[in-house]
Amino acid sequence: MIARETRCLLASALVAVGVPAGIACWLEARTDALADRLAAAAGVPATIGRVDADLSGAVRLDDVALGDLVRAESIEASVGMGSLLDGELRADEIRVEAPHVALRLDRDGDSDLARLVRKLAQHRAPSTAGGSATRIRRIVVDRGTLTARVEGIGELAADDVELVPDATGVRIITGAVRVHGSTRLGRSELAIDLAFARSAADVSLPQLRFSRMLAVGGGGSIGAPDQPPLVLRDVAAGRRVRGGPLELVAEIEDRPDSTRRLAATLSPSDLAITLRGERVPLRVLRSFAPHGLVLDDAIASGRVTLHPGSTVGLSVDATLDHLAIAHPAFAPEPVTLGGRVRGDLVVSRDAIAVSSAGLTLGAIDLAASGWWRRGQPMSGRIALSLSSAPCADLLAAIPESLRGPVDGMAVSGSLGADAQLVVDLAAPDGDGAHLQTTLRGGCTVAVEPPAADVTTLVTTTDQQLADGSRAKIGPDAPDWTPLRALPSHVVGAFVSAEDGRFWDHAGFDLQQITRSLEIDLREHRLARGGSTISQQLVKNAFLTQRRSFDRKLQEAILTWRLEDKLDKKQILERYLNIIELGPRTFGLAAAARYWFATTPRELTVRQAAFLAALTSQPASMTRRVRRAGGLDPESAERVAVVLRAMKRDGVISSDAFEAAKAAGLDFAASVVAER
C-alpha cells in the first residue's frame, strides 16, 4: 500500500513540474527510497534532495530532478485536512520553484517528456473505494521562471505561470513569454528572438499535446547572426481549434515607417509549414541563398509550403520583385529580375520530381514538369513549354542588361515552343540523351539590332577580333579569301571538324547539342561544346568570348538572324576569314602564311586538317607545337580525328585519307624558332 501511494505522490510531483495533473497521495518513506522508486517508474535517473511533511498537510520535495528532462528547486503541495483524515490526498494547490524542462520534439510532434509522463501514468493509484476522486485545484510557479529547452529551436521562458487541471488535462496561463534560439537552414543558422505579453494553452494528458493555445502581444526579430535582423511587430501565435494548425501572424518592419503582413501555419499531421505574405522583404534569408542570388532588396508576395521529412515537398506560388543575380556564369553585371514563380515538387536524397512548375517574366511564361534522378546511372525526363505570345512582348520581357547588342531589334508575329529532354546514362554511349523541340508560330524582324546587324557581314567592316584587337574584314580587306578560291578539302576540313551537319541545319544542331549534353553529364563537367559554325561566327563578330547565360541568349537570337539573312556559303566564307587559328592569327590566309608559309589554295589535306584542329583550342595547341618543335602527340591525335571525320563525311577518299596520314607536316621556320 505504501509503495503504491509513494508512486502516486511522485507521479503527481513530476506532473507539478511539467504536466499538472493527477492526484496527491499519502507520503511516508525515506528520501532515497522515493527517488529509487521514481527512477524505476520513470525509466530515467531520479534524485530528490529532501522530503518534508507535516500534520498541516504541507508536503515539500527539494532539489527534484528526472534525468536531463525535468528539474526544480522544490515542489510543495497543500493538502486538505479532510483528505488526510480519510486516508486520501486531495491537494488544493501545488507550488513549484524555479522549474526547468528540456523538451526534445520528434517529427511526429511527440517528445521524450511526453513518453516519460505516459510511463509514470501507468503507476497512478486509483482512488479508494467509496472515496472521492483525487483532484488538484491549481499549480503555480511560485518563484522564478518556467524554462523549457526545445531541441532544434532554443529556450522558452514564461513568467507568472499558473496551471489549472481539468478532466482531460491542464490549462496553462502565463504572463510574459520569451523565445530565444535558432534553427538551421542549410549550412547557416537563423536566430529567433520573440517576446509575448501573455499566453494560454490547453494540454491533454498523459499525451502531453497542446490542443488549443494562444500567445499575443508579441514582437522581436529573426535573422542571421552576422546580419541586421528582420523586425517583427504585433505578433500573435496560436491554435484555434483542437487538431488544427499552429498559426502565426505578424507585421514585418520593412522600413522604420513601413510594415508588411506575414502569416504562417504549421500542420500538426505532417508538420508542413506554409507562409503567406504581401511584399515581404527577403533580406533575412541572405545567408541561406545560393551564391550569386542577391536578396538585399528582394520582396515576395504569395504562398510557400514546405513538407519536411526524408522526402521534402515544396509548393510555391509567389511573385518576386527586385531579385538580383550577380554571378559571372549568368551575366558580367548584376541583373535585377521580377516575376511569378509557381511549382509543386518533391525532393528525396537522390531524386527530384516536378509535377508542375512555372516561371513568368512579363510575356515570358515557361512551364516545366518531369523528374531527375541524380544517382548512378543518372536519368531523367524534363518537359518545357513556352506559352505563345507576341514576339515584341517576349523580347521586351528580357531585361535590357541581358539583351546586350540585340537591343533595338523590332519584331512582329507570335512565338511559342515546346521541348522534351530524356536522359538515361545506362544506355550505350551516344544513346544516353534525346532532345526534341517544336516551334509554334514565328517572328518577323522589321529592324535589325543596330549594334549587331548580321547583314553587315557581307560587306567590309572594321571588326573586333577574339583577342580584342580590330581589323578590316570583308571582300575589300587584303587577306580576304573567297570561298570559291579554296580547294574542297580545305572547306571540308573545317566543316567536318566543327559542324558536320552545317549544310543541313538552320543554325542549331540539336543532335550535336544533345550529344554534348550527354558527354558533359557522363563526365560531370563541361567537356564538349555544341556550337555550330553559324553560332561561332556571330560570337566572333559581335559578342564576347565569355561563357555565360546572357551571351548564349544573345548568340541564339543572332544565329537565327544570321541564318535568315545570309546563305550558307556567305556564312562559311565569313567564318573562314575571321576564325582564330594561332597567335594574333585570324582567318585562313594569315594562318596558312604563319604555319606553313603558303596560301590557302596550296594547303595540303594534312595541313588543312591541322588548321581545322586548331579551331577549338588555338592557344593551347600552339603552345604544345612550339614546345615540341613540331607536331606533339596530343596535337597529332587531334589532326587524326579531323582526318577521320573528313573521310566519314566524304570530303576525301580512302586513298587520300591514307596518304594524308602518312604525309609529313613541315611547319614554317618561324613557328619552330619561336620556341
C-alpha positions as CSV (number, residue, x, y, z in Angstrom):
1,M,0.0,0.0,0.0
2,I,2.8,2.4,1.0
3,A,4.7,1.7,-2.3
4,R,1.6,2.3,-4.3
5,E,0.9,5.6,-2.5
6,T,4.5,6.6,-2.9
7,R,4.4,6.1,-6.6
8,C,1.3,8.1,-6.9
9,L,2.8,11.0,-5.0
10,L,5.9,11.1,-7.1
11,A,3.9,11.0,-10.3
12,S,2.0,14.0,-9.0
13,A,5.3,15.7,-8.2
14,L,6.5,15.2,-11.7
15,V,3.2,16.4,-13.1
16,A,3.5,19.5,-10.9
17,V,6.7,20.5,-12.7
18,G,5.8,19.8,-16.4
19,V,2.4,18.2,-16.6
20,P,0.0,19.4,-13.9
21,A,-2.5,16.6,-13.5
22,G,-3.1,13.6,-11.3
23,I,-3.7,13.1,-7.7
24,A,-1.9,13.7,-4.4
25,C,-1.1,10.8,-2.1
26,W,-0.1,10.0,1.4
27,L,3.7,10.2,1.8
28,E,5.8,8.1,4.3
29,A,9.1,6.9,3.2
30,R,12.7,7.7,3.1
31,T,14.1,10.1,0.5
32,D,16.4,7.7,-1.2
33,A,13.7,5.1,-1.4
34,L,11.4,7.6,-3.0
35,A,14.0,8.6,-5.6
36,D,14.7,4.9,-6.4
37,R,11.0,4.2,-6.9
38,L,10.6,7.3,-9.0
39,A,13.5,6.3,-11.2
40,A,12.1,2.8,-11.7
41,A,8.7,4.2,-12.6
42,A,10.1,6.9,-15.0
43,G,12.8,4.8,-16.6
44,V,15.3,7.6,-16.1
45,P,17.7,8.5,-13.2
46,A,15.9,10.4,-10.4
47,T,17.1,12.5,-7.5
48,I,15.3,14.2,-4.5
49,G,17.4,16.3,-2.2
50,R,14.9,16.1,0.7
51,V,11.3,15.3,1.5
52,D,9.3,17.1,4.3
53,A,5.7,16.6,5.5
54,D,3.8,17.9,8.5
55,L,0.4,17.5,10.0
56,S,-0.8,20.7,8.5
57,G,-0.9,19.0,5.1
58,A,2.2,20.5,3.5
59,V,4.4,18.1,1.6
60,R,7.7,19.5,0.2
61,L,10.3,17.9,-2.1
62,D,13.5,19.8,-2.6
63,D,16.0,19.6,-5.5
64,V,13.9,17.3,-7.7
65,A,15.4,16.0,-11.0
66,L,14.4,13.4,-13.5
67,G,17.4,12.8,-15.8
68,D,18.0,15.7,-18.0
69,L,14.3,16.3,-18.7
70,V,12.9,17.9,-15.5
71,R,14.3,19.7,-12.5
72,A,13.0,22.1,-9.9
73,E,14.4,23.6,-6.7
74,S,11.3,22.5,-4.8
75,I,7.7,21.2,-5.2
76,E,5.3,21.9,-2.4
77,A,1.7,20.5,-2.1
78,S,-1.0,21.9,0.2
79,V,-3.2,19.0,1.3
80,G,-6.7,19.3,2.7
81,M,-7.0,18.0,6.3
82,G,-10.2,16.2,5.4
83,S,-8.5,14.1,2.8
84,L,-5.7,13.3,5.2
85,L,-8.2,12.0,7.8
86,D,-9.9,10.0,5.1
87,G,-6.6,8.4,4.0
88,E,-6.6,10.2,0.7
89,L,-4.6,13.1,-0.6
90,R,-6.6,15.9,-2.3
91,A,-4.1,18.7,-3.0
92,D,-5.7,22.1,-3.2
93,E,-2.6,23.6,-4.7
94,I,0.9,22.7,-5.8
95,R,3.7,25.3,-5.9
96,V,6.9,24.8,-7.9
97,E,10.0,26.9,-7.5
98,A,12.5,27.5,-10.4
99,P,11.4,24.7,-12.7
100,H,13.3,23.8,-15.9
101,V,12.2,21.4,-18.6
102,A,14.3,20.0,-21.5
103,L,12.0,19.1,-24.4
104,R,13.1,17.2,-27.5
105,L,10.4,17.0,-30.1
106,D,10.1,14.2,-32.6
107,R,9.0,14.8,-36.2
108,D,5.5,13.5,-35.3
109,G,5.1,16.0,-32.5
110,D,5.7,13.5,-29.7
111,S,8.5,14.1,-27.2
112,D,10.7,12.3,-24.7
113,L,8.9,14.2,-21.9
114,A,5.5,13.1,-23.1
115,R,6.7,9.5,-23.2
116,L,8.0,9.8,-19.6
117,V,4.7,11.1,-18.4
118,R,2.8,8.3,-20.1
119,K,5.1,5.8,-18.4
120,L,4.5,7.3,-15.0
121,A,0.8,7.5,-15.6
122,Q,0.7,3.7,-15.7
123,H,1.7,3.7,-12.0
124,R,-1.0,6.1,-10.8
125,A,-3.1,4.8,-7.9
126,P,-6.9,4.6,-8.1
127,S,-9.0,6.4,-5.5
128,T,-10.0,4.3,-2.5
129,A,-13.3,2.6,-2.6
130,G,-16.1,4.9,-1.7
131,G,-13.7,7.9,-1.6
132,S,-13.9,11.0,-3.8
133,A,-11.6,11.3,-6.8
134,T,-8.3,12.9,-6.3
135,R,-8.1,16.5,-7.7
136,I,-5.6,19.3,-7.7
137,R,-7.1,22.7,-7.9
138,R,-4.2,24.5,-9.4
139,I,-0.4,24.5,-9.8
140,V,1.6,27.8,-9.6
141,V,5.2,28.6,-10.4
142,D,5.9,30.4,-7.1
143,R,9.4,31.8,-7.7
144,G,11.4,32.3,-10.8
145,T,10.5,31.5,-14.4
146,L,9.4,28.2,-16.0
147,T,12.0,27.5,-18.6
148,A,11.9,24.8,-21.3
149,R,14.6,23.8,-23.7
150,V,13.2,22.7,-27.1
151,E,15.9,20.9,-29.1
152,G,16.4,22.4,-32.5
153,I,14.8,25.7,-31.6
154,G,16.2,27.1,-28.4
155,E,14.8,28.2,-24.9
156,L,11.3,29.2,-23.9
157,A,10.8,31.1,-20.7
158,A,7.5,32.0,-19.1
159,D,6.7,34.3,-16.1
160,D,3.7,34.1,-13.7
161,V,2.8,30.6,-14.7
162,E,-0.4,29.0,-13.4
163,L,-1.7,25.5,-14.3
164,V,-5.3,24.6,-13.7
165,P,-6.1,20.8,-14.1
166,D,-9.4,19.7,-15.6
167,A,-10.9,16.4,-16.6
168,T,-8.8,15.9,-19.7
169,G,-5.6,17.7,-18.9
170,V,-4.5,21.1,-17.8
171,R,-4.9,24.7,-18.8
172,I,-1.7,26.8,-18.6
173,I,-1.9,30.5,-18.1
174,T,1.2,32.7,-18.2
175,G,2.4,36.3,-18.1
176,A,5.3,37.3,-20.3
177,V,6.8,34.6,-22.6
178,R,10.2,34.8,-24.3
179,V,11.6,32.6,-27.0
180,H,15.3,32.7,-27.8
181,G,17.1,30.3,-30.1
182,S,18.0,29.4,-33.6
183,T,17.1,26.9,-36.3
184,R,19.4,25.6,-39.0
185,L,18.6,26.3,-42.7
186,G,21.1,24.5,-44.9
187,R,24.5,25.4,-43.6
188,S,23.5,28.6,-41.8
189,E,21.7,29.4,-38.6
190,L,18.6,31.6,-38.3
191,A,18.4,33.4,-34.9
192,I,15.0,33.8,-33.3
193,D,14.1,36.3,-30.5
194,L,10.5,36.8,-29.7
195,A,8.6,38.0,-26.6
196,F,4.8,37.8,-25.9
197,A,2.9,39.7,-23.3
198,R,0.8,36.7,-22.2
199,S,-0.3,33.2,-23.3
200,A,-2.7,30.4,-22.6
201,A,-2.9,26.8,-23.6
202,D,-4.9,23.6,-23.1
203,V,-2.7,20.5,-22.7
204,S,-4.1,17.0,-22.8
205,L,-2.7,14.3,-20.5
206,P,-1.0,11.9,-20.4
207,Q,-0.2,12.5,-24.1
208,L,1.2,16.0,-23.3
209,R,-0.2,17.5,-26.5
210,F,-1.4,21.1,-27.0
211,S,-5.0,21.1,-28.2
212,R,-5.6,24.9,-28.1
213,M,-3.2,27.7,-27.4
214,L,-2.7,31.4,-27.9
215,A,0.2,33.9,-27.4
216,V,-0.5,37.6,-28.1
217,G,1.2,41.0,-27.8
218,G,4.4,39.7,-29.4
219,G,7.4,41.3,-31.0
220,G,11.0,40.6,-31.7
221,S,13.4,39.7,-34.6
222,I,14.5,36.9,-36.9
223,G,17.8,36.9,-38.8
224,A,21.2,35.5,-39.4
225,P,23.7,36.3,-36.5
226,D,26.0,38.3,-38.7
227,Q,23.4,40.4,-40.4
228,P,20.7,43.0,-39.4
229,P,17.6,41.1,-38.3
230,L,14.1,41.3,-39.6
231,V,12.0,43.2,-37.0
232,L,8.6,41.7,-36.1
233,R,5.7,43.6,-34.5
234,D,2.1,42.7,-33.3
235,V,2.9,39.0,-33.3
236,A,0.2,36.6,-32.4
237,A,0.6,32.8,-32.4
238,G,-1.8,30.0,-31.6
239,R,-4.0,27.0,-32.4
240,R,-7.7,28.0,-32.5
241,V,-9.3,24.5,-32.7
242,R,-8.3,21.1,-31.4
243,G,-6.3,19.3,-34.0
244,G,-6.0,22.4,-36.2
245,P,-2.8,24.0,-37.5
246,L,-0.5,26.2,-35.4
247,E,-0.8,29.8,-36.8
248,L,1.3,32.9,-36.6
249,V,0.6,36.4,-37.8
250,A,2.9,39.3,-37.6
251,E,3.8,42.7,-39.1
252,I,7.3,42.8,-40.6
253,E,9.1,46.1,-40.4
254,D,10.2,46.8,-44.0
255,R,11.5,50.3,-43.2
256,P,11.1,52.3,-40.0
257,D,7.8,53.8,-41.3
258,S,6.6,50.7,-43.2
259,T,5.4,47.2,-42.2
260,R,4.3,44.1,-44.2
261,R,1.8,41.4,-43.1
262,L,3.1,37.8,-42.8
263,A,1.1,34.7,-41.8
264,A,2.5,31.2,-41.1
265,T,0.8,27.9,-40.4
266,L,2.2,24.6,-39.1
267,S,0.1,21.5,-39.8
268,P,0.1,19.0,-36.9
269,S,-0.4,16.0,-39.1
270,D,2.7,16.3,-41.3
271,L,4.5,19.3,-39.9
272,A,4.0,21.2,-43.2
273,I,4.9,24.9,-42.9
274,T,3.0,27.4,-45.0
275,L,4.0,31.1,-45.3
276,R,1.8,33.8,-46.8
277,G,2.5,37.4,-47.1
278,E,2.4,40.5,-49.3
279,R,5.6,42.3,-50.3
280,V,7.6,40.6,-47.5
281,P,11.3,41.5,-47.5
282,L,13.6,38.5,-48.1
283,R,16.9,40.0,-46.8
284,V,16.7,37.8,-43.7
285,L,17.4,34.9,-46.0
286,R,20.6,36.3,-47.5
287,S,22.9,33.9,-45.6
288,F,20.9,30.9,-46.9
289,A,20.7,32.0,-50.6
290,P,22.8,30.2,-53.2
291,H,26.0,32.1,-54.3
292,G,25.1,34.8,-56.7
293,L,21.5,35.2,-55.6
294,V,21.2,38.7,-54.0
295,L,18.2,39.2,-51.7
296,D,19.1,42.6,-50.2
297,D,16.2,44.4,-51.8
298,A,14.1,41.4,-52.8
299,I,10.4,41.2,-51.8
300,A,7.9,38.4,-52.2
301,S,4.2,38.1,-52.2
302,G,2.3,34.8,-52.2
303,R,2.5,31.4,-50.6
304,V,5.2,28.8,-49.9
305,T,4.5,25.4,-48.3
306,L,7.3,23.1,-47.1
307,H,6.7,19.5,-46.2
308,P,9.7,18.3,-44.2
309,G,11.0,14.8,-43.9
310,S,13.3,12.3,-45.6
311,T,11.4,13.3,-48.7
312,V,10.8,17.0,-48.8
313,G,7.8,18.5,-50.6
314,L,7.7,22.1,-51.7
315,S,4.8,24.1,-53.1
316,V,5.3,27.7,-54.3
317,D,3.1,30.3,-55.8
318,A,4.7,33.7,-55.3
319,T,5.7,36.9,-57.0
320,L,9.2,38.1,-56.6
321,D,10.5,41.7,-57.2
322,H,13.9,43.2,-57.1
323,L,15.6,39.8,-57.0
324,A,19.2,40.2,-58.3
325,I,21.5,37.6,-59.8
326,A,25.2,38.5,-59.5
327,H,27.2,35.7,-61.0
328,P,29.6,35.7,-63.9
329,A,28.1,32.5,-65.3
330,F,24.8,34.4,-65.7
331,A,26.0,37.9,-66.8
332,P,29.0,40.2,-66.2
333,E,27.0,42.7,-64.2
334,P,24.2,42.0,-61.7
335,V,20.7,41.6,-63.3
336,T,17.6,42.5,-61.4
337,L,14.5,40.3,-62.1
338,G,10.9,40.3,-61.1
339,G,8.2,37.8,-61.9
340,R,6.0,34.9,-60.7
341,V,7.3,31.5,-59.6
342,R,5.0,28.6,-59.1
343,G,5.5,24.9,-58.7
344,D,5.0,21.6,-56.8
345,L,8.0,19.4,-56.4
346,V,9.2,16.5,-54.2
347,V,12.9,16.2,-53.4
348,S,14.5,13.0,-52.0
349,R,18.0,12.0,-51.3
350,D,18.9,11.2,-54.9
351,A,15.9,12.4,-57.0
352,I,13.6,15.3,-57.7
353,A,10.1,15.1,-59.1
354,V,8.3,18.2,-60.5
355,S,4.5,17.7,-61.0
356,S,4.3,21.2,-62.3
357,A,6.4,24.3,-62.2
358,G,6.3,27.7,-63.9
359,L,8.2,31.0,-64.3
360,T,6.6,34.1,-65.6
361,L,8.7,37.2,-66.5
362,G,6.5,39.6,-68.3
363,A,5.2,37.9,-71.5
364,I,7.7,35.0,-71.0
365,D,5.6,32.2,-69.4
366,L,7.6,29.0,-69.0
367,A,6.1,25.7,-67.7
368,A,8.0,22.6,-66.7
369,S,7.4,19.1,-65.4
370,G,9.3,15.9,-65.1
371,W,11.8,14.1,-62.8
372,W,15.5,13.8,-62.4
373,R,17.5,11.0,-60.7
374,R,21.0,12.1,-59.5
375,G,22.2,8.6,-58.8
376,Q,24.4,6.4,-60.9
377,P,23.5,6.0,-63.7
378,M,21.8,9.4,-64.0
379,S,18.4,9.6,-65.6
380,G,15.5,11.9,-66.1
381,R,12.7,13.3,-68.2
382,I,12.0,17.1,-68.4
383,A,9.3,18.8,-70.5
384,L,9.4,22.6,-71.1
385,S,6.9,24.8,-72.7
386,L,6.9,28.5,-73.7
387,S,3.4,29.8,-74.0
388,S,2.6,31.6,-77.3
389,A,3.0,35.4,-77.0
390,P,3.7,38.3,-79.3
391,C,7.3,38.4,-80.3
392,A,7.7,42.0,-79.4
393,D,6.4,41.3,-75.9
394,L,8.7,38.3,-75.5
395,L,11.7,40.5,-76.5
396,A,10.7,43.3,-74.2
397,A,10.4,40.9,-71.3
398,I,14.1,40.1,-71.4
399,P,16.0,42.5,-69.1
400,E,17.9,45.2,-71.1
401,S,21.2,44.1,-69.5
402,L,20.7,40.6,-70.9
403,R,19.7,41.8,-74.4
404,G,23.1,43.5,-74.9
405,P,23.8,44.1,-78.7
406,V,20.5,42.6,-79.5
407,D,18.7,45.6,-78.0
408,G,16.9,47.8,-80.6
409,M,15.6,44.9,-82.7
410,A,12.0,45.5,-83.9
411,V,9.9,42.3,-84.3
412,S,6.3,41.2,-85.0
413,G,4.4,37.9,-85.0
414,S,3.8,35.4,-82.3
415,L,6.0,32.6,-80.9
416,G,5.7,29.6,-78.6
417,A,7.8,26.5,-78.1
418,D,7.9,23.0,-76.6
419,A,10.9,20.9,-75.7
420,Q,11.4,17.5,-74.1
421,L,14.7,16.1,-72.8
422,V,15.1,12.4,-71.9
423,V,18.3,11.2,-70.3
424,D,19.3,7.6,-69.4
425,L,23.0,7.2,-68.9
426,A,22.5,3.4,-68.5
427,A,22.2,3.3,-72.3
428,P,25.3,2.9,-74.6
429,D,27.4,6.0,-75.4
430,G,25.6,8.1,-78.0
431,D,22.1,6.9,-76.9
432,G,22.0,8.4,-73.4
433,A,20.2,11.6,-74.2
434,H,17.4,12.6,-76.6
435,L,16.1,16.1,-77.2
436,Q,13.1,17.2,-79.2
437,T,11.9,20.7,-79.9
438,T,8.9,22.2,-81.6
439,L,8.3,25.9,-82.5
440,R,4.8,27.3,-82.8
441,G,4.4,30.4,-85.0
442,G,7.3,32.6,-85.8
443,C,8.8,36.1,-85.6
444,T,9.4,38.6,-88.3
445,V,12.1,41.3,-87.9
446,A,11.4,44.8,-89.2
447,V,14.6,46.4,-87.9
448,E,17.8,44.5,-87.2
449,P,19.7,45.4,-84.0
450,P,22.0,48.4,-84.7
451,A,24.9,47.0,-82.7
452,A,24.7,43.5,-84.2
453,D,23.3,43.8,-87.8
454,V,24.2,40.5,-89.4
455,T,23.7,41.9,-92.9
456,T,26.9,43.8,-92.4
457,L,28.8,40.5,-92.6
458,V,28.6,40.5,-96.4
459,T,30.5,43.8,-96.5
460,T,33.9,45.1,-95.4
461,T,33.7,46.3,-91.8
462,D,36.0,47.2,-89.0
463,Q,35.5,44.3,-86.7
464,Q,36.7,43.3,-83.2
465,L,38.6,40.0,-83.1
466,A,38.7,37.3,-80.4
467,D,41.8,38.8,-78.7
468,G,40.2,42.3,-78.5
469,S,42.1,43.8,-81.4
470,R,40.3,45.2,-84.5
471,A,40.8,44.7,-88.2
472,K,39.2,45.2,-91.6
473,I,37.2,42.1,-92.5
474,G,35.4,41.7,-95.9
475,P,35.8,41.4,-99.6
476,D,38.0,44.6,-99.7
477,A,40.4,43.5,-97.0
478,P,43.9,42.5,-98.0
479,D,43.8,38.9,-96.7
480,W,40.2,38.2,-97.7
481,T,39.9,34.7,-99.3
482,P,36.7,34.0,-101.3
483,L,35.1,30.6,-100.8
484,R,35.3,29.8,-104.5
485,A,39.1,30.2,-104.3
486,L,39.5,27.4,-101.8
487,P,40.0,23.7,-102.6
488,S,37.2,21.4,-101.4
489,H,39.4,19.6,-98.9
490,V,40.2,22.9,-97.2
491,V,36.5,23.9,-96.8
492,G,35.6,20.3,-96.0
493,A,38.2,20.1,-93.2
494,F,36.6,22.9,-91.2
495,V,33.0,21.7,-91.8
496,S,33.9,18.1,-90.7
497,A,35.9,19.3,-87.7
498,E,33.5,21.9,-86.4
499,D,30.0,21.3,-87.8
500,G,29.4,18.1,-89.8
501,R,25.7,19.0,-90.4
502,F,26.4,22.6,-91.3
503,W,24.7,22.4,-94.7
504,D,21.6,20.7,-93.3
505,H,20.6,22.6,-90.1
506,A,19.2,26.1,-89.6
507,G,21.9,27.4,-87.3
508,F,21.4,25.0,-84.4
509,D,22.3,21.3,-84.5
510,L,20.1,19.5,-82.0
511,Q,22.0,16.2,-82.5
512,Q,25.3,17.8,-81.5
513,I,23.7,19.7,-78.6
514,T,22.2,16.5,-77.3
515,R,25.5,14.6,-77.8
516,S,27.4,17.3,-76.0
517,L,25.0,17.3,-73.1
518,E,25.3,13.6,-72.7
519,I,29.1,13.8,-72.7
520,D,29.0,16.6,-70.1
521,L,26.7,14.6,-67.9
522,R,28.8,11.4,-68.1
523,E,32.0,13.3,-67.3
524,H,30.4,15.7,-64.7
525,R,31.9,18.7,-66.4
526,L,31.6,21.0,-69.4
527,A,33.7,18.7,-71.6
528,R,32.4,19.4,-75.0
529,G,30.7,22.3,-76.8
530,G,27.9,22.0,-79.3
531,S,28.2,25.3,-81.2
532,T,27.7,25.4,-84.9
533,I,29.7,27.4,-87.4
534,S,26.9,29.9,-87.5
535,Q,26.9,30.3,-83.7
536,Q,30.7,30.7,-83.7
537,L,30.5,33.4,-86.4
538,V,28.1,35.6,-84.5
539,K,30.1,35.1,-81.3
540,N,33.3,36.1,-83.0
541,A,31.7,39.0,-84.9
542,F,29.5,40.6,-82.3
543,L,29.9,39.0,-78.8
544,T,32.5,38.4,-76.1
545,Q,34.3,35.1,-75.6
546,R,33.0,34.5,-72.1
547,R,30.7,31.5,-71.4
548,S,27.6,32.9,-69.7
549,F,23.9,32.8,-70.0
550,D,23.5,36.3,-71.4
551,R,26.0,35.6,-74.2
552,K,24.3,32.3,-75.1
553,L,20.9,34.1,-75.2
554,Q,22.3,36.8,-77.5
555,E,24.1,34.2,-79.6
556,A,20.9,32.3,-80.1
557,I,19.0,35.3,-81.3
558,L,21.8,36.5,-83.6
559,T,22.3,33.0,-85.1
560,W,18.6,33.0,-86.0
561,R,19.1,36.3,-87.7
562,L,22.3,35.2,-89.5
563,E,20.6,32.1,-91.0
564,D,17.6,34.2,-92.0
565,K,19.6,36.9,-93.8
566,L,22.7,35.1,-95.2
567,D,23.0,31.9,-97.2
568,K,25.3,29.1,-96.1
569,K,28.2,30.0,-98.4
570,Q,28.2,33.6,-97.2
571,I,28.2,32.3,-93.6
572,L,31.1,29.8,-94.2
573,E,33.1,32.4,-96.2
574,R,33.0,35.0,-93.4
575,Y,33.7,32.3,-90.8
576,L,36.9,31.1,-92.6
577,N,38.1,34.7,-92.8
578,I,37.7,35.6,-89.1
579,I,38.4,32.4,-87.2
580,E,41.3,32.4,-84.8
581,L,44.0,30.0,-85.9
582,G,47.1,30.9,-83.9
583,P,48.8,33.7,-82.0
584,R,47.3,37.0,-83.4
585,T,46.4,35.0,-86.4
586,F,42.9,35.4,-87.8
587,G,41.5,33.9,-91.0
588,L,42.8,31.2,-93.4
589,A,45.1,33.5,-95.3
590,A,47.0,34.6,-92.2
591,A,47.0,31.0,-90.8
592,A,48.4,29.4,-94.0
593,R,51.1,32.0,-94.1
594,Y,52.0,31.8,-90.4
595,W,52.1,28.0,-90.0
596,F,53.2,26.8,-93.5
597,A,54.4,29.9,-95.4
598,T,51.9,29.2,-98.1
599,T,48.4,30.3,-99.3
600,P,45.0,28.7,-98.6
601,R,44.8,27.5,-102.2
602,E,48.0,25.5,-101.8
603,L,47.2,23.8,-98.4
604,T,47.6,20.0,-98.4
605,V,44.9,17.7,-96.9
606,R,47.0,17.2,-93.8
607,Q,47.8,20.9,-93.4
608,A,44.1,21.7,-93.8
609,A,43.3,19.1,-91.1
610,F,45.9,20.7,-88.8
611,L,44.4,24.2,-89.2
612,A,40.9,22.8,-88.7
613,A,42.1,21.1,-85.5
614,L,43.2,24.4,-84.1
615,T,39.8,26.0,-84.1
616,S,38.7,24.6,-80.6
617,Q,41.9,25.4,-78.8
618,P,44.2,27.7,-80.8
619,A,46.3,28.9,-77.9
620,S,47.0,25.6,-76.1
621,M,47.7,23.7,-79.3
622,T,50.1,26.4,-80.4
623,R,52.0,26.2,-77.1
624,R,52.3,22.4,-77.4
625,V,53.6,22.6,-81.0
626,R,56.1,25.3,-80.1
627,R,57.4,23.3,-77.1
628,A,57.8,20.1,-79.1
629,G,59.4,21.9,-82.1
630,G,56.8,20.1,-84.3
631,L,53.6,18.1,-84.0
632,D,53.3,16.8,-80.5
633,P,51.4,13.5,-79.7
634,E,48.2,15.2,-78.4
635,S,48.0,17.6,-81.4
636,A,48.7,14.7,-83.8
637,E,45.7,12.8,-82.4
638,R,43.5,15.9,-82.9
639,V,44.7,16.0,-86.6
640,A,43.9,12.3,-86.9
641,V,40.4,12.9,-85.6
642,V,39.8,15.6,-88.2
643,L,41.1,13.4,-91.0
644,R,38.8,10.5,-89.9
645,A,35.8,13.0,-89.9
646,M,36.8,14.2,-93.4
647,K,36.7,10.6,-94.6
648,R,33.4,9.9,-92.8
649,D,31.8,12.9,-94.5
650,G,33.1,12.0,-97.9
651,V,35.4,15.1,-98.1
652,I,38.3,12.9,-99.0
653,S,38.6,9.3,-100.4
654,S,40.1,6.4,-98.6
655,D,43.3,6.7,-100.6
656,A,43.6,10.4,-99.9
657,F,43.0,9.6,-96.2
658,E,45.8,7.1,-96.1
659,A,48.1,9.4,-98.0
660,A,47.3,12.3,-95.6
661,K,48.0,10.1,-92.5
662,A,51.5,9.3,-93.9
663,A,52.3,12.7,-95.1
664,G,54.7,15.0,-93.3
665,L,53.7,18.3,-91.7
666,D,56.6,20.7,-92.0
667,F,56.0,24.0,-90.2
668,A,57.4,27.3,-91.2
669,A,60.8,28.1,-89.8
670,S,59.3,31.0,-87.8
671,V,57.0,28.7,-85.9
672,V,59.8,26.4,-84.6
673,A,62.1,29.4,-84.0
674,E,59.5,30.9,-81.6
675,R,60.2,28.2,-79.0
